[in-house]
Amino acid sequence: MTLRKKLKQPGIQIQTGMVFLILASLSKWFLQPGAGLSDQWSDGVVGLLYGISIGFLLLGIWRKSRRRGA
């Protein structure tokens, strides 16, 4: 099964969203501005990871609810 087909499964989408949520939470600790990174860059990376996680979670929940209702 290809990655594209796997990512269309709602359970896989929710799991992927949870992985990105964990990465975003951990990146707040590991991407400290004092390590040669600016505040804006580290905030952008954290925001991007949170955005990806929210997108995957909402898409997975939406697809899971559509599959049950049909």
DODOTI-420696 format. One line per 2 residues: number of its first residue (from 1); their letters; for each residue x, y, z of N, C-alpha, C. Coordinates in pm, 1 decimal. Layout:
N
NUM> A> X,Y,Z,X,Y,Z,X,Y,Z | ...
//
This chain:
70
1> MT> 84.5,-117.1,0.0,0.0,0.0,0.0,89.7,124.3,0.0 | 58.4,217.5,-86.4,141.2,337.1,-97.6,111.8,434.2,15.8
3> LR> 201.0,528.8,31.7,184.4,628.5,137.0,60.3,713.1,113.2 | 30.9,742.4,-11.7,-86.3,823.6,-44.3,-215.5,752.5,-1.4
5> KK> -222.9,622.2,-26.8,-342.0,547.1,12.9,-351.5,534.1,164.6 | -237.0,517.8,230.9,-237.9,506.9,376.8,-282.4,637.3,442.0
7> LK> -239.4,749.8,386.4,-274.9,877.9,446.6,-421.6,913.5,426.7 | -492.5,842.2,341.6,-635.3,867.3,323.9,-718.9,794.7,428.4
9> QP> -657.8,704.3,504.5,-730.4,634.5,609.9,-741.9,726.6,731.7 | -863.6,742.0,786.3,-881.9,834.9,898.0,-797.6,801.6,1021.0
11> GI> -781.7,674.2,1052.8,-701.8,637.3,1169.4,-556.3,677.5,1155.0 | -502.9,660.3,1035.8,-364.1,699.2,1009.1,-349.2,850.8,1015.9
13> QI> -449.2,923.6,967.3,-444.2,1070.3,972.9,-444.7,1119.3,1117.0 | -525.7,1057.8,1200.5,-530.6,1099.0,1341.0,-398.1,1066.0,1409.9
15> QT> -340.4,950.5,1381.4,-210.9,915.2,1439.2,-101.3,1010.3,1392.1 | -103.9,1047.3,1264.5,-5.6,1141.9,1212.2,-21.7,1277.7,1279.6
17> GM> -145.1,1320.7,1300.3,-170.0,1445.9,1370.2,-117.4,1443.5,1512.0 | -132.3,1329.8,1579.3,-81.9,1319.0,1715.9,71.5,1322.5,1718.9
19> VF> 135.2,1263.1,1619.5,282.1,1266.5,1612.1,329.8,1411.0,1594.1 | 263.8,1485.8,1504.5,303.2,1625.5,1484.8,272.1,1710.1,1608.7
21> LI> 167.5,1674.8,1682.9,136.3,1745.7,1807.0,245.8,1724.0,1910.5 | 294.1,1602.1,1920.2,404.7,1571.8,2012.6,531.7,1644.7,1968.7
23> LA> 559.9,1643.6,1837.7,678.2,1714.3,1787.5,670.1,1863.9,1816.3 | 552.1,1922.3,1799.9,535.9,2065.3,1826.5,555.5,2095.6,1974.5
25> SL> 503.2,2009.2,2059.5,519.9,2030.9,2203.6,665.7,2018.7,2245.6 | 735.4,1921.0,2190.5,876.2,1902.9,2225.6,965.7,2010.2,2163.5
27> SK> 926.9,2061.0,2048.4,1011.2,2160.9,1982.1,1012.4,2293.1,2058.5 | 911.2,2318.6,2140.8,914.7,2439.7,2223.5,1030.3,2434.3,2322.6
29> WF> 1066.2,2314.4,2366.4,1176.8,2299.4,2460.2,1311.0,2295.8,2388.9 | 1316.4,2230.8,2274.2,1444.6,2209.3,2208.1,1486.5,2322.2,2114.7
31> LQ> 1393.6,2401.9,2068.9,1426.8,2514.6,1981.6,1433.4,2642.7,2064.0 | 1532.4,2653.0,2147.3,1549.6,2770.9,2230.3,1612.1,2883.1,2148.5
33> PG> 1564.4,3005.9,2165.4,1619.2,3117.8,2087.5,1767.1,3143.8,2113.3 | 1818.5,3106.7,2227.9,1958.2,3133.1,2259.9,2056.2,3044.1,2186.6
35> AG> 2009.7,2940.4,2119.7,2098.2,2845.9,2052.2,2128.9,2889.3,1908.9 | 2136.7,3018.3,1886.2,2168.1,3068.7,1752.9,2045.6,3091.0,1666.4
37> LS> 1926.8,3068.5,1720.9,1802.6,3088.1,1646.4,1730.3,3211.7,1699.5 | 1663.2,3281.7,1612.2,1587.2,3397.1,1657.6,1450.9,3351.7,1710.8
39> DQ> 1386.3,3440.2,1786.1,1253.0,3410.1,1839.7,1153.3,3384.5,1728.0 | 1161.9,3463.6,1624.5,1064.7,3453.6,1515.6,1077.6,3321.9,1440.3
41> WS> 1198.8,3274.9,1421.0,1219.7,3150.6,1348.4,1167.1,3032.6,1428.1 | 1198.8,3028.3,1556.3,1153.4,2915.4,1638.3,1001.8,2918.3,1656.6
43> DG> 943.0,3037.5,1671.7,796.9,3047.7,1680.5,730.4,3003.4,1550.4 | 792.7,3032.8,1439.1,738.3,2991.0,1310.1,738.4,2839.8,1293.5
45> VV> 846.7,2775.8,1336.0,854.8,2630.0,1325.7,752.3,2564.5,1417.3 | 740.2,2613.9,1539.8,642.1,2558.5,1633.9,500.8,2579.0,1580.4
47> GL> 472.8,2696.8,1527.7,340.6,2723.8,1471.4,309.5,2636.3,1350.9 | 409.3,2612.5,1267.2,390.2,2524.9,1152.0,357.5,2382.2,1196.3
49> LY> 430.6,2332.4,1295.7,404.7,2196.7,1345.0,266.3,2186.1,1409.0 | 226.5,2287.3,1487.2,91.9,2285.8,1544.9,-14.7,2292.2,1435.3
51> GI> 9.0,2371.6,1333.0,-86.6,2382.2,1223.2,-103.3,2252.2,1147.3 | 8.0,2183.8,1121.4,1.4,2054.8,1053.5,-73.3,1953.8,1139.4
53> SI> -46.0,1954.0,1269.3,-113.0,1858.2,1356.7,-262.9,1885.0,1364.1 | -302.4,2010.3,1374.6,-444.6,2043.8,1379.1,-512.3,2005.1,1248.6
55> GF> -445.8,2030.1,1137.4,-502.5,1994.2,1007.7,-524.1,1844.4,993.2 | -423.1,1765.3,1028.2,-437.7,1620.2,1018.2,-545.4,1568.0,1112.9
57> LL> -549.8,1621.2,1235.5,-650.1,1574.3,1331.2,-791.3,1607.7,1285.2 | -812.9,1729.9,1240.4,-947.3,1767.2,1194.6,-988.9,1688.8,1070.3
59> LG> -896.0,1669.2,978.2,-928.1,1593.3,857.4,-960.1,1447.6,891.4 | -884.6,1387.6,981.9,-909.8,1250.0,1021.9,-1042.8,1233.9,1092.6
61> IW> -1076.0,1327.7,1181.2,-1204.9,1321.8,1251.9,-1319.2,1343.0,1154.5 | -1302.9,1435.6,1062.2,-1408.9,1461.8,964.2,-1432.8,1340.5,875.4
63> RK> -1323.7,1279.1,828.3,-1338.4,1160.8,742.3,-1396.1,1042.5,818.9 | -1358.7,1029.8,945.8,-1410.8,919.4,1026.5,-1560.6,936.7,1049.8
65> SR> -1606.3,1059.1,1072.5,-1748.6,1082.9,1094.5,-1827.7,1066.2,964.6 | -1770.7,1100.8,850.5,-1839.5,1081.8,721.9,-1853.6,933.8,689.5
67> RR> -1753.1,856.2,723.9,-1755.9,714.0,693.7,-1864.0,643.7,776.6 | -1882.3,684.7,901.8,-1983.8,624.5,987.3,-2124.9,662.5,944.6
69> GA> -2142.7,787.8,904.5,-2274.9,836.9,870.0,-2328.8,780.2,739.3 | -2241.2,737.8,651.2,-2284.3,690.8,519.1,-2329.2,546.4,521.6
//
